[in-house]
Amino acid sequence: MRTSSIQAAVVFCVCLCTTSAIPSSSSSSSSSIFIPMAKPNCSQTCGNITVPYPFGMSARCCADSSFLVECLNSTNPPTLYLPRLDLQVTDIRVNGTIVVKYPVTPIKCTAVKKMESLGIKLLGSSFTISADENTFTVLGCRNSIFLQINGTGYSGCFPACGVDYTQDSCQIDIPPRSQELIYTYQSTTYTQPGNTTQYCGYAFPVERASLSKTYELYKGLRDDYFNPFDEQLTHAPLVLDWELTYIDTNEYARCSDYISNNRELRPNTLCVSPYYWGNLYHYTTKKCSCCYGFRGNPYLDGGCVDINECEEDPSRCAAPGVTCVNEIGSSTCHYQYSSHRVRNILLVTFGSLFVAGIFIPCLSKVILKRLKARRRRKFFVRNGGLLLEQKLSSIDNDYKKSKLFTSEELKQATNHYSENRVLGRGGQGTVYKGMPTDGSIVAVKKSKTVQETDVESFVNEVVILSQIIHRSIVRLLGCCLETETPILVYEFVPNGTLFEHIHDRSEDFPLTWQMRLRIVVEIASALSYLHSYASAPIFHRDIKSTNILLDEKYRVKVSDFGTSRSLAIDQTHFTTRVCGTYGYLDPEYFQSNQFTEKSDVYSFGVVMVELLTSEIVVSLLRAGTRRSLATHFLHSMEEGKLFEIVDPRIMEGGEREREEEITMVAELARRCLQLKGSLRPTMRQIANELESVIHIKRAEQSHDRDEVELSVTDFSSISPFAIASN
């Protein structure tokens, strides 16, 4: 992941807290001052709900028709209703949000993708769905949901199966300033045992703070996590952001522009416009608030009223001989001391400061050094350092053992984890370029978190991966366990990912057919080694083009073993919660939760197709079931249209022999993508078949010194036994 410069623009109004705005004295009491929230002669409550301006219960009392509300006194307590959106209101906040009751209906089971939209219409209104306070929630295992923006995919998820809402549901972040939500959904399993309804769960936006309460309130959601249904669940709380639409968006935004066209800033108010943090909004709407020390409604003339801090916080000036004096927007503590007492206090104070200035720095350095050492030792033990030392010392072979780096070594190597050294960011952590004192270049992966229950398995994986010595696999050089989360150190691979070279087309360095064929062979060699020739079989579990790196000679380096697992010799699979990358994920693993070596084979088949076609693995530009590249490829093979989807660049200047090679590789990819894992070849078989493709090539190929070409001898040297020399 590449870092991008952060662009932020914050627009603040000047907070004019003038003493002439509101009369006040030290004896005034905020409790005795009426703080208006509505316009004069307008009701400001409906039952127990406050209705602040710009909302109002008549056309005269609101800013415009978008903020007109109705109070229905026929219910007990009275109900507040927003006609513009046809929704019941449960709370209105002057900070720019409103809470409504959003209608919730279950989604019907469907084996095909369906598209739905949010049941309320916000387009053209002054309201947007709050991105900060809401989340789009999906309840029910076997449902996959994808949120869309402007007709393209934004984000998606599917719930796991567990015992509470954190596992029986998944959440999707809502884009800022959204007025419409469109999503597609599909039931991955159409029916489940015991499902007596036509429903397969729920998908709806809801207030984050109320999500767990909503789940606990309705028993039907917890009875069957495959098919959650409760007929009592008809509404859920939803937070909407509101703003007056005619605020000036020039350099200085003024609260008065919400109310009228004059340029005078209302006293004691502060206005904030939305600004960006990277590509995300920090504030999603324009809003006004009262200055510090004031309270009320900033959208009204004189709506911000000074509060008496002395009465609200009696402990503010509680020392003997100290009096609290309220002022406009603040308060001060007045000290009343005699001159003799002041002199004694000054002598004691300066004497203490003199002594402290000598001893405290020395003492603090000693204490800080011991605390840091104790903290490093604590992390080392917690992260399994003692167990790792024991296992590494027991290894008796010719391989170079992994090194245990200190935290100070890696700090210096990465220039204190400088942003300038960031190579990429991913779901498991951030990778930095490191330059240790020995002059080498390494990749330092700083993990986000490791659960304490995973420490033993983490240590075992470090020991196993440290013994993998293969020319096409990124070498684990060591780790550091003296930090809060473990840090892994890998060999540095300089030429980026295979994904970048496939999809970011370069005129200077085209990816020729010979290079693609060599890359396929090297990936197969690496996976065959992991599955069949390592000390214990290792399944990668996340094979994709972004995890295939290219070195200075554009040779393959398989990377990112963060989700990999090793097995005992007699094991054929293991059961786990589904993890991986959509588009590369084995459908059989998705259904059974059992990962086998054939699951890696499926992912490898997708990478092969990606190299053949140079198309995105999941694309909304392809219609229907063909959005998946694997499905699109299989359909094209069945229709005899292989060369219609092959990247034209690899056919340039091609002969009949090249078409035969492409056909053979495509047929092998088709076998790798069989839906049934038992019909797929093993990685060892794949590696052998690819070598046979290479040996069919012509005996000699012309070379150009300024281009990277592939000869027969290049391929003949590649095999599952291609162990790098150290």
DOZA-151226 format. One line per field, with one value per residue (C-alpha): residue number from 1; chain; x, y, z. Coordinates in steps of 0.2 Angstrom, whole numbers, plus 5000, padded with zeros to 4 digits. Example, Ala and Ser with C-alpha at 12.3 -4.5 7.8 and 13.67 -1.06 7.14 Angstrom:
BEGIN
n = 1;2;
chain = A;A;
c1 = 5062;5068;
c2 = 4978;4995;
c3 = 5039;5036;
END
This chain:
BEGIN
n = 1;2;3;4;5;6;7;8;9;10;11;12;13;14;15;16;17;18;19;20;21;22;23;24;25;26;27;28;29;30;31;32;33;34;35;36;37;38;39;40;41;42;43;44;45;46;47;48;49;50;51;52;53;54;55;56;57;58;59;60;61;62;63;64;65;66;67;68;69;70;71;72;73;74;75;76;77;78;79;80;81;82;83;84;85;86;87;88;89;90;91;92;93;94;95;96;97;98;99;100;101;102;103;104;105;106;107;108;109;110;111;112;113;114;115;116;117;118;119;120;121;122;123;124;125;126;127;128;129;130;131;132;133;134;135;136;137;138;139;140;141;142;143;144;145;146;147;148;149;150;151;152;153;154;155;156;157;158;159;160;161;162;163;164;165;166;167;168;169;170;171;172;173;174;175;176;177;178;179;180;181;182;183;184;185;186;187;188;189;190;191;192;193;194;195;196;197;198;199;200;201;202;203;204;205;206;207;208;209;210;211;212;213;214;215;216;217;218;219;220;221;222;223;224;225;226;227;228;229;230;231;232;233;234;235;236;237;238;239;240;241;242;243;244;245;246;247;248;249;250;251;252;253;254;255;256;257;258;259;260;261;262;263;264;265;266;267;268;269;270;271;272;273;274;275;276;277;278;279;280;281;282;283;284;285;286;287;288;289;290;291;292;293;294;295;296;297;298;299;300;301;302;303;304;305;306;307;308;309;310;311;312;313;314;315;316;317;318;319;320;321;322;323;324;325;326;327;328;329;330;331;332;333;334;335;336;337;338;339;340;341;342;343;344;345;346;347;348;349;350;351;352;353;354;355;356;357;358;359;360;361;362;363;364;365;366;367;368;369;370;371;372;373;374;375;376;377;378;379;380;381;382;383;384;385;386;387;388;389;390;391;392;393;394;395;396;397;398;399;400;401;402;403;404;405;406;407;408;409;410;411;412;413;414;415;416;417;418;419;420;421;422;423;424;425;426;427;428;429;430;431;432;433;434;435;436;437;438;439;440;441;442;443;444;445;446;447;448;449;450;451;452;453;454;455;456;457;458;459;460;461;462;463;464;465;466;467;468;469;470;471;472;473;474;475;476;477;478;479;480;481;482;483;484;485;486;487;488;489;490;491;492;493;494;495;496;497;498;499;500;501;502;503;504;505;506;507;508;509;510;511;512;513;514;515;516;517;518;519;520;521;522;523;524;525;526;527;528;529;530;531;532;533;534;535;536;537;538;539;540;541;542;543;544;545;546;547;548;549;550;551;552;553;554;555;556;557;558;559;560;561;562;563;564;565;566;567;568;569;570;571;572;573;574;575;576;577;578;579;580;581;582;583;584;585;586;587;588;589;590;591;592;593;594;595;596;597;598;599;600;601;602;603;604;605;606;607;608;609;610;611;612;613;614;615;616;617;618;619;620;621;622;623;624;625;626;627;628;629;630;631;632;633;634;635;636;637;638;639;640;641;642;643;644;645;646;647;648;649;650;651;652;653;654;655;656;657;658;659;660;661;662;663;664;665;666;667;668;669;670;671;672;673;674;675;676;677;678;679;680;681;682;683;684;685;686;687;688;689;690;691;692;693;694;695;696;697;698;699;700;701;702;703;704;705;706;707;708;709;710;711;712;713;714;715;716;717;718;719;720;721;722;723;724;725;726;
chain = A;A;A;A;A;A;A;A;A;A;A;A;A;A;A;A;A;A;A;A;A;A;A;A;A;A;A;A;A;A;A;A;A;A;A;A;A;A;A;A;A;A;A;A;A;A;A;A;A;A;A;A;A;A;A;A;A;A;A;A;A;A;A;A;A;A;A;A;A;A;A;A;A;A;A;A;A;A;A;A;A;A;A;A;A;A;A;A;A;A;A;A;A;A;A;A;A;A;A;A;A;A;A;A;A;A;A;A;A;A;A;A;A;A;A;A;A;A;A;A;A;A;A;A;A;A;A;A;A;A;A;A;A;A;A;A;A;A;A;A;A;A;A;A;A;A;A;A;A;A;A;A;A;A;A;A;A;A;A;A;A;A;A;A;A;A;A;A;A;A;A;A;A;A;A;A;A;A;A;A;A;A;A;A;A;A;A;A;A;A;A;A;A;A;A;A;A;A;A;A;A;A;A;A;A;A;A;A;A;A;A;A;A;A;A;A;A;A;A;A;A;A;A;A;A;A;A;A;A;A;A;A;A;A;A;A;A;A;A;A;A;A;A;A;A;A;A;A;A;A;A;A;A;A;A;A;A;A;A;A;A;A;A;A;A;A;A;A;A;A;A;A;A;A;A;A;A;A;A;A;A;A;A;A;A;A;A;A;A;A;A;A;A;A;A;A;A;A;A;A;A;A;A;A;A;A;A;A;A;A;A;A;A;A;A;A;A;A;A;A;A;A;A;A;A;A;A;A;A;A;A;A;A;A;A;A;A;A;A;A;A;A;A;A;A;A;A;A;A;A;A;A;A;A;A;A;A;A;A;A;A;A;A;A;A;A;A;A;A;A;A;A;A;A;A;A;A;A;A;A;A;A;A;A;A;A;A;A;A;A;A;A;A;A;A;A;A;A;A;A;A;A;A;A;A;A;A;A;A;A;A;A;A;A;A;A;A;A;A;A;A;A;A;A;A;A;A;A;A;A;A;A;A;A;A;A;A;A;A;A;A;A;A;A;A;A;A;A;A;A;A;A;A;A;A;A;A;A;A;A;A;A;A;A;A;A;A;A;A;A;A;A;A;A;A;A;A;A;A;A;A;A;A;A;A;A;A;A;A;A;A;A;A;A;A;A;A;A;A;A;A;A;A;A;A;A;A;A;A;A;A;A;A;A;A;A;A;A;A;A;A;A;A;A;A;A;A;A;A;A;A;A;A;A;A;A;A;A;A;A;A;A;A;A;A;A;A;A;A;A;A;A;A;A;A;A;A;A;A;A;A;A;A;A;A;A;A;A;A;A;A;A;A;A;A;A;A;A;A;A;A;A;A;A;A;A;A;A;A;A;A;A;A;A;A;A;A;A;A;A;A;A;A;A;A;A;A;A;A;A;A;A;A;A;A;A;A;A;A;A;A;A;A;A;A;A;A;A;A;A;A;A;A;A;A;A;A;A;A;A;A;A;A;A;A;A;A;A;A;A;A;A;A;A;A;A;A;A;A;A;A;A;A;A;A;A;A;A;A;A;A;A;A;A;A;A;A;A;A;A;A;A;A;A;A;A;A;A;A;A;A;A;A;A;A;A;A;A;A;A;A;A;A;A;A;A;A;A;A;A;A;A;A;A;A;A;A;A;A;A;A;A;A;A;A;A;
c1 = 5000;5007;5006;4998;5001;4988;4978;4967;4958;4950;4940;4936;4926;4933;4925;4920;4916;4912;4908;4894;4884;4878;4878;4885;4893;4901;4885;4875;4868;4867;4853;4842;4845;4833;4842;4832;4832;4818;4813;4803;4784;4788;4786;4803;4797;4786;4784;4802;4810;4818;4815;4829;4829;4831;4818;4800;4782;4776;4782;4786;4796;4807;4821;4812;4800;4814;4815;4796;4791;4774;4770;4756;4748;4736;4750;4757;4770;4767;4776;4787;4786;4796;4785;4799;4806;4790;4799;4797;4810;4817;4830;4836;4853;4859;4876;4869;4861;4844;4839;4825;4816;4821;4810;4818;4812;4821;4829;4822;4833;4839;4852;4855;4861;4848;4849;4840;4840;4837;4819;4820;4823;4836;4841;4838;4835;4845;4849;4863;4866;4879;4895;4903;4888;4880;4886;4878;4874;4871;4864;4863;4876;4878;4873;4885;4882;4890;4887;4888;4891;4887;4885;4902;4906;4911;4913;4906;4906;4898;4895;4904;4894;4896;4887;4884;4881;4900;4901;4884;4884;4896;4897;4901;4907;4895;4902;4902;4888;4877;4859;4856;4862;4861;4867;4867;4865;4865;4862;4877;4866;4848;4840;4845;4838;4825;4821;4802;4802;4807;4819;4838;4842;4843;4853;4850;4859;4859;4866;4883;4879;4863;4868;4872;4856;4846;4853;4850;4832;4825;4827;4823;4840;4849;4839;4846;4861;4859;4841;4839;4821;4810;4793;4795;4810;4802;4812;4830;4838;4847;4857;4855;4867;4858;4864;4857;4861;4865;4881;4895;4910;4923;4938;4929;4912;4900;4886;4875;4875;4864;4851;4852;4864;4872;4891;4890;4896;4884;4892;4899;4898;4910;4907;4916;4916;4919;4937;4946;4959;4967;4952;4940;4929;4933;4918;4904;4893;4895;4889;4889;4892;4893;4910;4918;4910;4893;4878;4862;4857;4871;4858;4848;4852;4858;4856;4873;4871;4886;4886;4892;4907;4909;4891;4893;4909;4911;4928;4935;4943;4942;4958;4958;4958;4953;4937;4930;4924;4913;4918;4910;4915;4926;4930;4946;4952;4957;4970;4970;4987;4996;5013;5023;5014;5018;5037;5038;5029;5041;5056;5050;5045;5062;5071;5062;5064;5083;5084;5072;5082;5097;5091;5075;5083;5096;5084;5071;5084;5088;5070;5065;5079;5074;5055;5060;5070;5056;5044;5054;5056;5038;5034;5047;5040;5022;5026;5034;5052;5057;5048;5056;5073;5071;5065;5078;5092;5085;5086;5101;5104;5114;5102;5106;5094;5083;5089;5081;5082;5082;5069;5083;5091;5075;5071;5088;5086;5069;5074;5062;5048;5049;5034;5048;5052;5035;5034;5016;5001;4990;4976;4990;5002;5014;5030;5045;5062;5076;5094;5103;5121;5128;5124;5110;5092;5078;5059;5052;5034;5026;5011;4995;4990;4993;4981;4989;4980;4989;5007;5012;5006;5015;5031;5029;5026;5041;5052;5045;5045;5063;5068;5060;5075;5068;5073;5055;5049;5053;5065;5061;5077;5071;5059;5059;5048;5053;5038;5020;5016;5029;5040;5045;5060;5061;5073;5070;5062;5063;5052;5035;5020;5015;4998;5006;5015;5000;4987;4998;5004;5022;5028;5046;5044;5030;5026;5029;5022;5040;5040;5023;5026;5042;5032;5019;5032;5041;5025;5021;5038;5037;5019;5025;5039;5028;5015;5027;5045;5045;5049;5030;5017;5013;4997;4998;4979;4981;4988;4985;4995;4998;5007;5018;5034;5047;5066;5079;5079;5060;5061;5046;5046;5030;5026;5014;5013;5002;4988;4998;4996;5008;5001;5007;5013;4997;4985;4976;4966;4961;4945;4945;4934;4935;4949;4956;4953;4937;4939;4954;4944;4941;4922;4923;4933;4920;4906;4914;4927;4939;4955;4966;4981;4968;4962;4979;4978;4962;4969;4984;4973;4965;4983;4986;4970;4975;4992;4983;4970;4977;4959;4954;4949;4932;4925;4908;4911;4908;4889;4881;4891;4905;4910;4921;4936;4937;4919;4921;4937;4928;4913;4924;4934;4917;4912;4928;4932;4949;4958;4945;4949;4968;4978;4983;5000;5006;5000;5011;5023;5017;5018;5008;5019;5014;4996;4999;5008;4994;4981;4990;4992;4974;4968;4979;4971;4954;4958;4964;4947;4937;4923;4926;4943;4946;4946;4960;4978;4991;5004;5017;5008;5006;5024;5029;5016;5022;5040;5034;5027;5044;5053;5041;5048;5060;5078;5085;5077;5085;5090;5091;5103;5091;5076;5072;5069;5067;5077;5075;5089;5080;5065;5074;5083;5067;5059;5050;5068;5075;5083;5092;5110;5116;
c2 = 5000;5017;5031;5047;5065;5070;5085;5094;5110;5116;5132;5140;5156;5168;5166;5183;5183;5201;5207;5218;5203;5196;5204;5194;5195;5184;5182;5177;5159;5149;5139;5155;5160;5154;5147;5148;5134;5139;5156;5168;5163;5145;5129;5121;5104;5089;5078;5075;5080;5097;5105;5118;5130;5128;5114;5121;5115;5128;5137;5153;5143;5133;5138;5130;5116;5103;5107;5107;5094;5089;5085;5071;5074;5059;5047;5046;5053;5064;5058;5069;5067;5073;5075;5078;5061;5052;5046;5047;5058;5052;5066;5082;5088;5106;5099;5094;5077;5070;5052;5044;5027;5018;5004;4987;4972;4955;4951;4936;4921;4922;4911;4926;4943;4956;4975;4985;5003;5012;5014;5033;5046;5059;5065;5084;5086;5094;5077;5064;5048;5050;5041;5044;5037;5024;5007;4996;4980;4962;4949;4931;4918;4914;4932;4942;4960;4974;4992;5003;5021;5029;5012;5005;4993;5002;4989;4972;4958;4942;4937;4922;4911;4913;4916;4935;4949;4952;4936;4933;4950;4960;4979;4990;5008;5021;5033;5052;5063;5049;5052;5036;5018;5004;4987;4970;4954;4935;4920;4909;4894;4896;4886;4880;4866;4873;4888;4889;4907;4914;4925;4924;4938;4957;4971;4989;5005;5007;5019;5011;5014;5005;4990;4978;4984;4980;4963;4959;4966;4954;4936;4929;4936;4925;4909;4904;4913;4906;4912;4927;4933;4942;4949;4962;4970;4983;4999;5003;5020;5029;5045;5058;5074;5090;5106;5123;5122;5140;5142;5152;5140;5153;5154;5160;5152;5162;5156;5171;5164;5150;5163;5178;5186;5199;5196;5199;5184;5181;5184;5169;5157;5146;5138;5123;5118;5100;5096;5081;5069;5060;5054;5054;5067;5072;5083;5077;5093;5111;5116;5129;5128;5140;5146;5138;5145;5147;5136;5137;5137;5146;5148;5160;5179;5179;5160;5157;5161;5163;5149;5152;5140;5144;5137;5122;5116;5121;5113;5124;5136;5125;5130;5140;5159;5157;5165;5159;5174;5171;5181;5181;5164;5159;5161;5165;5161;5176;5172;5183;5181;5193;5199;5189;5173;5177;5179;5162;5153;5161;5156;5138;5137;5143;5132;5117;5121;5123;5106;5097;5104;5095;5078;5075;5074;5061;5051;5051;5045;5030;5026;5028;5017;5003;5005;5003;4988;4980;4984;4976;4961;4960;4961;4948;4935;4939;4937;4920;4925;4911;4898;4904;4904;4886;4880;4889;4882;4865;4866;4856;4859;4869;4883;4900;4902;4917;4931;4939;4958;4971;4985;4998;4989;4990;5008;5014;5003;5011;5029;5027;5020;5036;5038;5040;5022;5015;5002;4997;4995;4980;4972;4964;4979;4991;4986;4998;4998;4995;4997;4988;4992;4978;4987;4976;4981;4972;4973;4976;4971;4979;4969;4978;4965;4947;4939;4931;4914;4914;4916;4897;4895;4911;4905;4888;4897;4908;4893;4884;4899;4903;4886;4888;4892;4893;4905;4910;4912;4928;4923;4927;4933;4935;4945;4956;4952;4967;4978;4977;4967;4956;4963;4952;4955;4948;4950;4966;4963;4979;4978;4979;4967;4956;4965;4982;4975;4967;4981;4997;4995;5001;5005;5004;4987;4977;4960;4948;4930;4923;4933;4928;4910;4910;4919;4905;4892;4900;4902;4884;4879;4889;4882;4864;4866;4872;4858;4843;4846;4858;4849;4850;4854;4873;4880;4898;4903;4919;4917;4933;4944;4957;4944;4939;4951;4953;4955;4965;4952;4951;4934;4928;4930;4923;4933;4937;4921;4930;4918;4903;4886;4871;4853;4837;4825;4814;4829;4833;4848;4859;4868;4887;4902;4908;4920;4925;4937;4938;4933;4921;4911;4893;4891;4873;4881;4895;4882;4869;4880;4866;4872;4859;4860;4861;4878;4885;4877;4886;4903;4899;4895;4913;4921;4911;4918;4935;4933;4927;4940;4955;4958;4963;4948;4955;4969;4977;4981;4963;4958;4945;4930;4935;4948;4935;4933;4914;4912;4923;4913;4896;4902;4908;4892;4882;4894;4892;4910;4909;4921;4934;4937;4934;4950;4956;4961;4943;4939;4952;4944;4927;4911;4895;4888;4902;4899;4881;4886;4898;4884;4872;4884;4890;4871;4869;4884;4877;4861;4872;4881;4865;4868;4851;4851;4832;4836;4849;4843;4845;4859;4845;4839;4857;4861;4845;4849;4867;4861;4850;4865;4874;4859;4859;4877;4879;4875;4892;4910;4926;4938;4957;4964;4979;4968;4954;4938;4920;4906;4887;4885;4898;4887;4870;4876;4879;4864;4861;4857;4875;4878;4895;4893;4902;
c3 = 5000;4995;5007;5001;5008;5020;5014;5028;5027;5043;5043;5059;5063;5075;5092;5097;5116;5119;5136;5129;5122;5139;5156;5169;5187;5199;5208;5193;5192;5177;5184;5185;5167;5154;5139;5123;5111;5099;5091;5102;5105;5098;5108;5111;5118;5112;5127;5133;5117;5115;5098;5094;5080;5065;5068;5073;5074;5062;5047;5057;5070;5058;5045;5030;5026;5028;5047;5050;5063;5070;5088;5089;5106;5103;5110;5128;5129;5113;5097;5087;5068;5053;5038;5026;5028;5035;5050;5069;5079;5095;5098;5090;5095;5092;5087;5070;5072;5073;5079;5069;5070;5054;5047;5047;5037;5035;5018;5008;5004;4987;4977;4965;4968;4972;4973;4987;4992;5008;5013;5016;5003;5008;4991;4989;5008;5021;5029;5027;5035;5049;5044;5062;5072;5061;5053;5040;5049;5042;5052;5047;5042;5023;5018;5007;5006;4995;4998;4982;4978;4961;4954;4959;4974;4990;5003;5008;5021;5026;5044;5053;5064;5083;5099;5099;5088;5085;5076;5070;5061;5051;5049;5034;5036;5028;5017;5023;5017;5010;5006;4997;5001;4988;4991;4983;4993;4990;5001;5000;5006;5000;5014;5031;5042;5054;5043;5043;5036;5019;5027;5029;5041;5040;5032;5039;5045;5063;5077;5082;5101;5100;5090;5104;5113;5098;5097;5115;5115;5102;5107;5089;5083;5095;5093;5076;5070;5053;5051;5063;5063;5076;5071;5085;5076;5065;5068;5073;5079;5065;5066;5053;5051;5046;5040;5033;5015;5011;5022;5013;5009;5006;5017;5032;5036;5047;5058;5052;5034;5041;5046;5034;5021;5033;5037;5055;5066;5080;5097;5107;5093;5083;5066;5058;5040;5035;5030;5023;5032;5018;5008;5023;5030;5048;5050;5039;5040;5042;5060;5073;5092;5107;5112;5128;5143;5134;5132;5121;5103;5091;5077;5087;5090;5108;5109;5117;5136;5148;5161;5179;5180;5199;5203;5191;5198;5217;5218;5204;5218;5233;5242;5258;5255;5236;5229;5212;5201;5186;5170;5153;5145;5159;5178;5188;5205;5216;5230;5246;5255;5267;5261;5275;5269;5251;5255;5264;5250;5237;5248;5250;5231;5224;5236;5232;5213;5215;5224;5212;5197;5202;5208;5198;5181;5187;5196;5182;5170;5181;5184;5165;5160;5172;5167;5149;5152;5163;5149;5135;5146;5149;5131;5127;5139;5134;5115;5118;5118;5130;5120;5104;5111;5117;5100;5090;5101;5098;5079;5073;5054;5042;5039;5046;5061;5063;5073;5088;5085;5099;5098;5098;5083;5073;5078;5071;5056;5051;5057;5072;5060;5049;5037;5023;5026;5024;5010;5012;5024;5025;5036;5047;5049;5041;5032;5033;5024;5036;5035;5049;5054;5044;5028;5022;5017;5025;5026;5044;5047;5062;5067;5072;5086;5091;5103;5119;5114;5098;5105;5104;5087;5082;5089;5080;5063;5066;5069;5053;5042;5047;5040;5023;5011;4993;4979;4976;4994;5004;5018;5036;5044;5062;5073;5088;5103;5115;5108;5112;5096;5088;5073;5059;5048;5030;5016;5005;4988;4978;4962;4969;4967;4953;4954;4950;4935;4928;4930;4930;4912;4908;4891;4897;4904;4896;4904;4890;4888;4892;4908;4913;4909;4920;4934;4934;4935;4949;4959;4956;4962;4978;4982;4978;4990;5004;5001;4998;5002;5018;5035;5038;5025;5024;5017;5012;5013;5004;4987;4976;4964;4978;4988;4974;4974;4961;4965;4956;4942;4942;4949;4960;4979;4987;5003;5017;5027;5040;5038;5034;5044;5045;5047;5055;5042;5043;5042;5026;5031;5046;5051;5053;5051;5033;5029;5013;4998;4989;4971;4975;4989;4986;4985;4993;5008;5009;5011;5022;5032;5029;5021;5011;4999;4985;4992;4988;4971;4967;4972;4961;4946;4948;4948;4932;4924;4930;4921;4905;4904;4914;4920;4938;4948;4953;4942;4941;4923;4919;4920;4930;4936;4925;4938;4945;4934;4938;4932;4917;4912;4914;4903;4890;4889;4888;4873;4864;4866;4876;4864;4865;4884;4883;4885;4867;4873;4875;4857;4849;4837;4842;4833;4833;4846;4858;4855;4860;4876;4880;4877;4888;4902;4901;4902;4917;4925;4921;4930;4945;4946;4947;4960;4968;4976;4973;4954;4955;4953;4967;4966;4963;4948;4942;4943;4933;4920;4918;4916;4902;4894;4895;4887;4872;4868;4855;4859;4857;4859;4854;4868;4868;4881;4885;4888;4901;4891;4896;4889;4890;4902;4913;4915;4916;4932;4940;4950;4967;4974;4969;4986;4987;4992;5008;
END
